[in-house]
């Protein structure tokens, strides 16, 4: 009887190992590293309440054609660094659900609207 149980335990151990390994790889695919893209554009509007910038941007290689689009910023303080009309370089991060977030930005050309009352 013990020989039978040892064989059964061994089979169950193998099945358990395969199951855990499979779950690990499935989970790892959902936690995949976010993709990053560099872009340039012009700030059209700033929405502090939704933490978004509307940007007219050029083509973003490997992601999309040129267009005007809203992007969420990773840090709300980024909104204080830009004004409407600023030309910017920015980094977008795309998560595994396709959500795009600006993680870094740099003003490359200021607008006439810089200063109080942006």
N, CA and C of each residue as an Amber inpcrd file, in Angstrom:
protein
   354
   0.8170000  -1.1910000   0.0000000   0.0000000   0.0000000   0.0000000
   0.8640000   1.2590000   0.0000000   1.9810000   1.2680000   0.7460000
   2.8590000   2.4180000   0.7790000   3.4620000   2.7070000  -0.5830000
   3.8070000   1.6790000  -1.3400000   4.3850000   1.8760000  -2.6700000
   3.4010000   2.6000000  -3.5650000   2.1230000   2.2610000  -3.4510000
   1.0990000   2.9130000  -4.2590000   0.9850000   4.3960000  -3.8870000
   0.9820000   4.6810000  -2.5760000   0.8660000   6.0630000  -2.1170000
   2.0700000   6.8950000  -2.5360000   3.2700000   6.3160000  -2.4840000
   4.4630000   7.0510000  -2.9000000   4.3880000   7.4160000  -4.3760000
   3.9180000   6.5120000  -5.2000000   3.7530000   6.8010000  -6.6220000
   2.7120000   7.8770000  -6.8480000   1.6350000   7.8260000  -6.0820000
   0.5690000   8.8200000  -6.2000000   1.0670000  10.1880000  -5.7420000
   1.8410000  10.1980000  -4.6440000   2.4010000  11.4630000  -4.1530000
   3.3440000  12.0690000  -5.1850000   4.1380000  11.2270000  -5.8220000
   5.0700000  11.7010000  -6.8370000   4.3220000  12.3060000  -8.0210000
   3.2660000  11.6470000  -8.4590000   2.4550000  12.1580000  -9.5750000
   1.7880000  13.4710000  -9.1850000   1.2570000  13.5320000  -7.9760000
   0.6060000  14.7610000  -7.5050000   1.6270000  15.8990000  -7.3960000
   2.8350000  15.5800000  -6.9620000   3.8840000  16.5940000  -6.8730000
   4.2230000  17.1480000  -8.2480000   4.2830000  16.2800000  -9.2330000
   4.5770000  16.7200000 -10.6000000   3.4570000  17.5940000 -11.1390000
   2.2290000  17.1910000 -10.9160000   1.0780000  17.9860000 -11.3770000
   1.0730000  19.3470000 -10.6850000   1.3340000  19.3550000  -9.3780000
   1.3770000  20.6060000  -8.6250000   2.4790000  21.5190000  -9.1650000
   3.6620000  20.9590000  -9.4400000   4.7750000  21.7260000  -9.9760000
   4.4120000  22.3410000 -11.3380000   3.8010000  21.5570000 -12.2020000
   3.3990000  22.0460000 -13.5300000   2.3640000  23.1500000 -13.3930000
   1.4150000  22.9670000 -12.4980000   0.3770000  23.9770000 -12.2750000
   0.9790000  25.2850000 -11.7650000   1.8560000  25.2130000 -10.7770000
   2.4810000  26.4130000 -10.2180000   3.3380000  27.1120000 -11.2740000
   4.0970000  26.3450000 -12.0480000   4.9470000  26.9190000 -13.0920000
   4.0970000  27.6340000 -14.1420000   3.0000000  27.0190000 -14.5440000
   2.1010000  27.6280000 -15.5260000   1.5120000  28.9300000 -14.9910000
   1.0540000  28.9120000 -13.7510000   0.4870000  30.1240000 -13.1460000
   1.5330000  31.2340000 -13.0450000   2.7660000  30.8660000 -12.7480000
   3.8410000  31.8570000 -12.6760000   4.0090000  32.5610000 -14.0250000
   4.0720000  31.7940000 -15.1050000   4.2850000  32.4020000 -16.4230000
   3.0780000  33.2190000 -16.8790000   1.8900000  32.7870000 -16.5410000
   0.6970000  33.5740000 -16.8790000   0.7190000  34.8940000 -16.1220000
   1.0290000  34.8450000 -14.8360000   1.1040000  36.0580000 -14.0190000
   2.1990000  36.9850000 -14.5240000   3.3450000  36.4300000 -14.8550000
   4.4690000  37.2390000 -15.3400000   4.1020000  37.9730000 -16.6230000
   3.2950000  37.3750000 -17.4700000   2.9150000  38.0410000 -18.7170000
   2.0180000  39.2460000 -18.4470000   1.2330000  39.2180000 -17.3610000
   0.3860000  40.3540000 -17.0210000   1.1630000  41.4560000 -16.3220000
   2.2820000  41.1030000 -15.7180000   3.0930000  42.0740000 -14.9980000
   4.2560000  42.5320000 -15.8800000   4.1570000  42.3150000 -17.1490000
   5.2480000  42.6480000 -18.0740000   5.6250000  44.1210000 -17.9400000
   6.8660000  44.3890000 -18.2010000   7.3760000  45.7490000 -18.1270000
   6.6410000  46.6480000 -19.1090000   6.3360000  47.8510000 -18.6730000
   5.6530000  48.8100000 -19.5340000   6.5690000  49.2310000 -20.6780000
   5.9580000  49.5720000 -21.7950000   6.7100000  50.0590000 -22.9510000
   6.8230000  51.5720000 -22.8480000   7.9550000  52.1110000 -23.3120000
   8.1640000  53.5610000 -23.3090000   8.3410000  54.0750000 -24.7250000
   7.8140000  55.2820000 -24.9680000   7.8950000  55.9290000 -26.2690000
   8.2730000  57.3910000 -26.0720000   9.1120000  57.9120000 -26.9530000
   9.4860000  59.3270000 -26.9240000   8.6510000  60.0730000 -27.9570000
   8.2860000  61.3100000 -27.6210000   7.4470000  62.0910000 -28.5310000
   7.7170000  63.5760000 -28.3490000   7.2410000  64.3470000 -29.3290000
   7.3060000  65.8070000 -29.2710000   5.9520000  66.3550000 -29.6650000
   5.6050000  67.4920000 -29.0760000   4.3240000  68.0890000 -29.4210000
   4.1520000  69.4630000 -28.8190000   2.9310000  69.9780000 -28.9630000
   2.5680000  71.2970000 -28.4470000   1.4000000  71.1430000 -27.4870000
   1.5010000  71.7850000 -26.3220000   0.4430000  71.7220000 -25.3130000
  -0.7300000  72.5890000 -25.7760000  -1.9120000  71.9600000 -25.8920000
  -3.1260000  72.6770000 -26.2980000  -3.9840000  73.0860000 -25.1080000
  -4.0210000  72.2280000 -24.0970000  -4.7740000  72.5720000 -22.8890000
  -4.2390000  71.7780000 -21.7070000  -4.5410000  72.3200000 -20.5120000
  -4.0950000  71.7220000 -19.2550000  -5.3290000  71.5300000 -18.3910000
  -5.5770000  70.2900000 -17.9650000  -6.7270000  70.0050000 -17.1200000
  -6.2250000  69.4560000 -15.7850000  -6.1340000  70.3460000 -14.8030000
  -5.5960000  69.9580000 -13.4880000  -6.4790000  68.9490000 -12.7770000
  -7.7980000  69.0840000 -12.9070000  -8.6940000  68.1810000 -12.1670000
  -8.5920000  66.7380000 -12.6480000  -8.3560000  66.5360000 -13.9330000
  -8.2170000  65.1640000 -14.4430000  -6.7530000  64.7660000 -14.6150000
  -5.8350000  65.6910000 -14.2890000  -4.3900000  65.4660000 -14.3920000
  -3.9960000  65.0570000 -15.8130000  -4.5210000  65.8220000 -16.8000000
  -4.2480000  65.5150000 -18.2070000  -3.7870000  66.7450000 -18.9710000
  -2.9770000  66.4760000 -19.9860000  -2.5750000  67.4840000 -20.9620000
  -3.1570000  67.0830000 -22.3070000  -3.6740000  68.0620000 -23.0400000
  -4.0440000  67.8130000 -24.4280000  -2.8710000  68.2910000 -25.2580000
  -2.3590000  67.3970000 -26.0930000  -1.1410000  67.6660000 -26.8570000
  -1.3650000  67.3480000 -28.3240000  -0.9650000  68.2710000 -29.2030000
  -0.8720000  67.9880000 -30.6350000   0.5370000  67.4710000 -30.8410000
   0.6480000  66.2020000 -31.2020000   1.9770000  65.5940000 -31.2970000
   2.2280000  65.0410000 -32.6890000   3.5030000  64.8920000 -32.9910000
   3.9040000  64.2660000 -34.2360000   3.7390000  62.7610000 -34.1290000
   4.1480000  62.0490000 -35.1730000   4.0700000  60.5880000 -35.1140000
   4.9080000  60.0470000 -33.9560000   4.4020000  59.0460000 -33.2980000
   5.1380000  58.3930000 -32.2140000   5.5100000  57.0110000 -32.7340000
   6.7920000  56.8670000 -33.0580000   7.2920000  55.6560000 -33.6970000
   6.9190000  54.4090000 -32.8860000   6.2900000  53.4800000 -33.5730000
   5.9020000  52.2240000 -32.9570000   4.6090000  52.2880000 -32.1740000
   3.9460000  53.4640000 -32.1890000   2.7170000  53.5950000 -31.3950000
   1.5470000  54.1780000 -32.1820000   1.7160000  55.3870000 -32.7550000
   0.5820000  56.0310000 -33.4210000   1.0520000  57.1300000 -34.3630000
   0.1310000  57.5340000 -35.2370000   0.3730000  58.6570000 -36.1450000
   0.2120000  59.9750000 -35.3890000   0.5440000  61.0600000 -36.0610000
   0.3710000  62.3980000 -35.4880000  -1.1140000  62.6600000 -35.2400000
  -1.4000000  63.2930000 -34.1170000  -2.7780000  63.6460000 -33.7820000
  -2.8120000  64.5460000 -32.5570000  -4.0020000  64.9950000 -32.2090000
  -4.2360000  65.7610000 -30.9870000  -4.9090000  64.8050000 -30.0060000
  -4.3450000  64.7200000 -28.7850000  -4.8270000  63.7020000 -27.8570000
  -4.5940000  64.1220000 -26.4100000  -5.4480000  63.6240000 -25.5100000
  -5.2800000  63.8320000 -24.0680000  -4.3760000  62.7500000 -23.5110000
  -3.4520000  63.1580000 -22.6340000  -2.5790000  62.2130000 -21.9520000
  -2.5770000  62.5110000 -20.4640000  -2.6930000  61.4750000 -19.6510000
  -2.5830000  61.6140000 -18.1990000  -1.1080000  61.7700000 -17.8480000
  -0.8270000  62.5770000 -16.8040000   0.5520000  62.7360000 -16.3360000
   0.7420000  61.8770000 -15.0800000   1.9360000  61.3110000 -14.9390000
   2.2340000  60.4570000 -13.7890000   2.2830000  61.2710000 -12.5020000
   2.7690000  62.5100000 -12.6020000   2.9210000  63.3720000 -11.4370000
   2.1920000  64.6840000 -11.7120000   1.1750000  65.0040000 -10.9140000
   0.4180000  66.2410000 -11.1400000   1.2890000  67.4970000 -11.1530000
   2.4430000  67.4750000 -10.5150000   3.3540000  68.6320000 -10.5110000
   3.8460000  68.9550000 -11.9210000   3.8180000  67.9850000 -12.8120000
   4.2190000  68.2300000 -14.2040000   3.3460000  69.2980000 -14.8550000
   2.1000000  69.3860000 -14.4260000   1.1830000  70.3700000 -15.0120000
   1.6280000  71.7890000 -14.7190000   2.3600000  71.9830000 -13.6110000
   2.8610000  73.3130000 -13.2400000   4.0610000  73.7220000 -14.0870000
   4.6690000  72.7600000 -14.7710000   5.8800000  73.0270000 -15.5560000
   5.5900000  73.4640000 -16.9870000   4.3240000  73.4150000 -17.4040000
   3.9850000  73.7360000 -18.7930000   2.9080000  74.8050000 -18.8770000
   2.8560000  75.4290000 -20.0420000   1.8250000  76.4090000 -20.3610000
   1.2420000  76.0580000 -21.7200000   0.0380000  76.5390000 -21.9580000
  -0.5820000  76.3410000 -23.2720000   0.3170000  76.9800000 -24.3220000
   0.5680000  76.2320000 -25.3790000   1.4180000  76.7110000 -26.4590000
   2.8680000  76.2630000 -26.3600000   3.2790000  75.7460000 -25.1840000
   4.6520000  75.2370000 -25.0430000   4.8830000  74.0670000 -25.9870000
   6.0780000  74.0500000 -26.5810000   6.5220000  72.8790000 -27.3270000
   7.2800000  72.0150000 -26.3280000   6.9710000  70.7100000 -26.3300000
   7.5620000  69.8210000 -25.3390000   8.0890000  68.5310000 -25.9750000
   9.0570000  67.9360000 -25.2880000   9.4690000  66.5650000 -25.5400000
   8.9490000  65.7930000 -24.3420000   8.3660000  64.6090000 -24.5870000
   7.8300000  63.8490000 -23.4670000   8.0100000  62.3540000 -23.6750000
   7.9760000  61.6460000 -22.5610000   8.0730000  60.1950000 -22.5790000
   6.7360000  59.6210000 -22.1580000   6.2230000  58.7090000 -22.9740000
   4.9700000  58.0240000 -22.6690000   5.2850000  56.6120000 -22.2150000
   4.5370000  56.1630000 -21.2430000   4.6400000  54.7740000 -20.8100000
   3.2890000  54.1180000 -21.0790000   3.3320000  52.9650000 -21.7390000
   2.1060000  52.2070000 -22.0310000   2.0850000  50.9760000 -21.1340000
   1.0260000  50.8530000 -20.3240000   0.9410000  49.6830000 -19.4580000
   0.3710000  48.4980000 -20.2370000   0.2260000  47.3570000 -19.5700000
  -0.2260000  46.1520000 -20.2590000  -1.6950000  46.2090000 -20.6740000
  -2.4130000  47.2500000 -20.2680000  -3.8040000  47.4370000 -20.6950000
  -3.9190000  48.4710000 -21.8090000  -2.7840000  49.0340000 -22.2310000
  -2.7910000  50.0210000 -23.2990000  -2.9600000  51.4590000 -22.8360000
  -3.0030000  51.6890000 -21.5200000  -3.1200000  53.0490000 -20.9920000
  -1.7980000  53.7810000 -21.1760000  -1.8880000  55.0280000 -21.6250000
  -0.7010000  55.8440000 -21.8730000  -0.5820000  56.9310000 -20.8090000
   0.6160000  57.0760000 -20.2410000   0.8610000  58.0730000 -19.2030000
   2.1750000  58.7780000 -19.5000000   2.1690000  60.1110000 -19.3620000
   3.4090000  60.8740000 -19.5030000   4.1990000  60.7050000 -18.2140000
   5.4110000  60.1660000 -18.3490000   6.2500000  59.9410000 -17.1740000
   7.3770000  60.9620000 -17.0570000   7.6370000  61.6760000 -18.1520000
   8.6980000  62.6850000 -18.1460000   8.3730000  63.6970000 -19.2330000
   8.6730000  64.9650000 -18.9690000   8.4910000  65.9750000 -20.0160000
   9.4790000  67.1030000 -19.8330000   9.7770000  67.7470000 -20.9620000
  10.7210000  68.8650000 -20.9780000  10.1880000  69.9180000 -21.9320000
  10.0980000  71.1480000 -21.4600000   9.6890000  72.2570000 -22.3240000
  10.8740000  72.6030000 -23.2170000  10.6550000  72.5500000 -24.5290000
  11.7390000  72.8570000 -25.4690000  11.5970000  74.2550000 -26.0560000
  10.3720000  74.8030000 -25.9990000  10.1300000  76.1620000 -26.4920000
   8.9520000  76.7360000 -25.7290000   9.1760000  77.8680000 -25.0770000
   8.1210000  78.5110000 -24.2980000   7.1360000  79.2430000 -25.1910000
   5.9470000  79.4430000 -24.6480000   4.9320000  80.2040000 -25.3760000
   4.8480000  81.6210000 -24.8140000   4.0950000  82.4660000 -25.4940000
   3.8850000  83.8280000 -25.0090000   3.0020000  83.8530000 -23.7810000
   2.3160000  82.7110000 -23.5080000   1.3930000  82.6710000 -22.3900000
   2.0830000  82.2610000 -21.0920000   3.4110000  82.0540000 -21.1200000
   4.1230000  81.6940000 -19.8920000   4.0160000  82.8260000 -18.8860000
   4.0330000  82.4730000 -17.6390000   3.9500000  83.4630000 -16.5720000
   2.6200000  83.3500000 -15.8710000   2.2720000  84.3650000 -15.0830000
   1.0100000  84.3250000 -14.3110000  -0.1860000  84.1740000 -15.2480000
  -1.0930000  83.3320000 -14.8270000  -2.3200000  83.1320000 -15.5980000
  -2.1540000  82.1970000 -16.7690000  -1.0120000  81.5430000 -16.8880000
  -0.7570000  80.5730000 -17.9590000  -1.9520000  80.4120000 -18.8120000
